[in-house]
Amino acid sequence: MHWVLYWLYFLLLLVTDICGLVLAAFTLPGLWLMLAGAAIYAWLTHGEYLGVHTLITLLILAGSAEIAEIFLSGAGAKKAGASKWGMLGGLAGGIVGGICLSWLIPVIGTIVGICLGSFAGAFTIEMALGQPLSQSALIGYGAAKGRFSGILSKIAFGLVMLVITFCTAMPFHLFKPAGSSAVPAITVPSTTPTTQAH
């Protein structure tokens, strides 16, 4: 009955992956939770389904997602001419906005809050630094757009990780009928002497 236990592990892994995707939308380390869940599943199932190569692939994807999010989040504000303080203001504002609106509408409110907070944070800092209103608004818009692109890229990486995990971890071949394991046939050379016709 170990297949029942393996399917339970698999279902728990899927729940962990879904939670990881939700956390990724909150800009929290959800992809690393997905990687940790896959590693625990591989350990529990002795690497019979999800092995080292898949774990390395998931690690590369999680790391790439973090790099892409950081790059995209800062690229929008920087392209609009934001200073380092403005970029930091956008980052801090996104965190505050995400926390505030998460209580109203889960996930969607978080994403909207992060974008609005990024705009407000970058806009406020740039105005305080003496930037004109129009330029500060443009920088705020760039910060919000970049943060939204970063969130979408992270969710996209998470979906790829989910598909890879789902395809490799599913313990399908446990459903073999009793006695169905194939034993390779062994050909025994004939020792009976052949008679030649005279």
Order of alpha helices (4+ residues) and beta strands (2+ residues): alpha-alpha-alpha-alpha-alpha-alpha
